Amino acid sequence: MLGAGWGVSFNVPVPTDDFAEFYEASYGRVVALVAAIVGERHQAEDIAQEAFSRALTRWSRVARYDLPEAWVRRVALRLSIDAGRRTRRAALLSARLAFVQRSGPPRDPLAATALSVALLRLPLSQRQAIVLYYLADLPVEEIARDCGVSVSTVRTRLAAARQRLERELAESDEGVRRAR
């Protein structure tokens, strides 16, 4: 472990005494994780910016943490949950509009793959676990800490998500074969 004054995000030391340096070093990773969870890059950028702004207002305290990026990630995950709730409400009101938009090209490149569509169909808790485990390469223990749940809960979510993704992707492959 590195000495005090350093945050570590999986072998990437980040000096934490300067918020600007911390932000530049961590922002891209946080946006990528949130984008994989919420499914839209612009919304992910908004969530990440909000998480970093909260870190800035508490920087004197957050900078002393061993892993300030973990604190930002946890805030971003909670904001993602809130955004997911808002998105579900909005989706109910705009179902007709979504049908019309499907005929055009996808607005976000994340929505263009079978995997990203299958990820978005997962319950948020399972999607978070999968994204943090596979995209962020975090150990189960750290995911449990970030999400505020037990290690066994994370393992259960990962297993359920893997099964559902396998089923969803098999169905999408079957649809592609039928379309040929």
Steps between C-alpha positions, in 0.01 A plus 500: 500500500622846418551761764251759615407766246452247220182337370526177311266367236644164409867570454449856381631737769313827510637794702212618714635826636395675176138454400562598137759224460271250673210600276702468180638161602168353616225663292524273196480180705200621698316610185569165330363305796190714533439489123501122512247511783260766370547431130551855379824694491352848547307394807812325630701820458235695693502243781880491515519879506251512785697237694825694448335828598390339826855377552634851440273651765633241746853485360679573827348179641482286183865572412610324819329172404721217380278469191327830421395359162306227683307772683419675170404167343263422789334842466471446124339159557240653729433776249464231231229333706313831524546560128372149427182570692446823309572327172247223567233759576582690184503179295143426598394839369698480177437144379343622176794725425746214555318291240540776241869548583580129454462537127796742486865444593576460871571831671768361725771256394456314829153397386632343179620163632310194617704503820416860587129436433515187718682697773230765501235230547664383823368633829715794610658314793613216273620744232708687758660178622584380146640837389710549811631143489577469129549856376661654808671172592413552866511211746171381649593645840546851361173480304323397820650799682414745218141374474448467875409129487657174614754303297251214463241741360748616236580138409129422473444804277794405279374143459146615420628762256722249321209258459269770371763641262567152365127451436456847346804467273397149390155637408658789309725256308193290419323810365796589283512147355127509421535839330759364255 
